[in-house]
Amino acid sequence: MANYYTHFSCLLDVGSSEKAQQAFAIYTRMAAECEESNDPNDLWGGSLAFEIQIQDGPDSTVLWISDEDGGDVDSVITFVLRCAEELDLSGLWGFTYADTCSSPRVDAFGGGAHVVDLSRRKSIGWVATREWLAAVLNGEDIDAVEALAQ
């Protein structure tokens, strides 16, 4: 049986070491909310499916967001949007992810990227490589592909 994973490793600069500590507290609250949820349809199934660390020590302004054993892209976006709201973050932020599989399977590998507008508190764009490739091979969005090749 094949196991499917989503992997990512990205940084979020929250602007001050105080905000980095507050973001860690937000993460802790979200993790507790997940554990307390009795809803079987809970987005994260009882865990956030990612970890954070304050990069380079307690005085750092940067959070390292990663997964250990397969992560959840939506939970990262939810966390970042909550940080944007509670810490009044602004600007654009984004990250890439990889979809992998423990065995060779057709359509089991890919990845993508998300862009979040922290000021507007919303995800503003994303691309998933499997869907993009299928669209291009079906004759959709061929102009964009040709523009990339130039």
N, C-alpha and C positions, 0 to 999 in steps of 0.2 A: 504494500500500500504506500502510496506517495504522500508526503507531507508538503504542504504549501506554506510559504512564508512571505511576509512583507518586511523589508529591512530599510532602515534609514538612520542617519546620523547627521544632525544639523545643529546650528548655533542660533540662539536668540539673544541679542544684546538688549537688555531692558533699561540701560542708561545709568544706573547707579547700583552700588553694592546693597543699599537698603532695599531697592526694588527687587534685586535678585533674591534677597532673603524673603521678601513678600511673595514673590513668584513661587518659591519653594513651599511656602505655607499654602498657597493656592493649590499646588500639586497635592500636598498632603490632605487638604480638605476634599479634593476631587477623588482621591484614592479611597478615603473613608466613605464618601457618598456611594461609590461603586460597591464597596464591601457591604454596606448597609442595605442596598437595594434588594428587594425581594422579587423584582420584576424579571421573569425569565427572558423577556425581550430587551433587557438592559443593553444599551449600545456596546458596553465593554465586557459584558459577561462576568462581572464581579471584579475586574481588574482594569487598570488603565491601558495596559499593553504597550507601555513605554516607560522609560525612566528619565529622570533629569539629575544633573549634577551642576553645581556652580563651578564653572571652568576656572582653573588656575587659582583656587583658594578663596577664602571668605571675602576678600576685598574686590573680587571680580564683579563686573557688570554683566557677564555673559553666562547664559545657561547652555549646557550641552544636553540635547534631547536625543535619545537613542533607544533602540530596542535590543533586547538580549536574545530573545528566542522567537522573534516574529512580532511585529508591531501592528498598530492600527492607525492609519493615516487620519481618519476622522477624529479620533480622540486627541491627536496632536493638535489639529486645527481648533477643536473645542477648547483645549487648554490655552493655546496662544490667544484666541479671541477673548477668553476670560481674563487673561493677563492684560490684554490691550484695554479692556474695559476698566478693570480694577486699578491698573497702574498708569492709566492714561498714556498708553504708547501710541506712537504715530509713525507714518511712513509705510513703506512696503516691506514685506518679509516673505520668504518662500523657502521651499525645501524640495529635494528630490527623494524618490524612494525606488526600491527595486523589488520586483516580485520574482521569487525563486521557487524551486521545487527540488525535493530530495531525489527525484528520479526524472529521467528525460520524458517529458510529456509534451504533446503538441499543445500550443497555446498556454503553457504553464509558466512562461518566462516573459518578463516585460518590466514595466516600471512607469514612472511618470513624475510630474512636478505639480506643485500647487503654489499659487501666489495669493497672499492675504494682504488686504489693505487694513492696516492696524488702525488708522484714523477713522475709517468708515465702519470698522468692526465687522468686516465680512470677507469671505473668500471671493476673489474677483476673477479667478481663472485657473484652469488646470488642463493638463494633457495626460492621457494614458496611452502608452505606446502601442499596446495591442489594438485598441480601438482606432487609433490614428492610422496604423498600418492597414487595417482592414478597410477603412474608408478610402485610403489612397489606392489600394489595389482594386477597389470597386469603381475607380474613376472619379471619386470625390476629392476635392481639395488638391488637385494635381498642380494647380498654379502655385500654391504655397510650396510644394515640394520642389518644383523647378526653380523657384526663387532661392531656395536654400542651396541648390546645387551651383548657383552662379557665384 
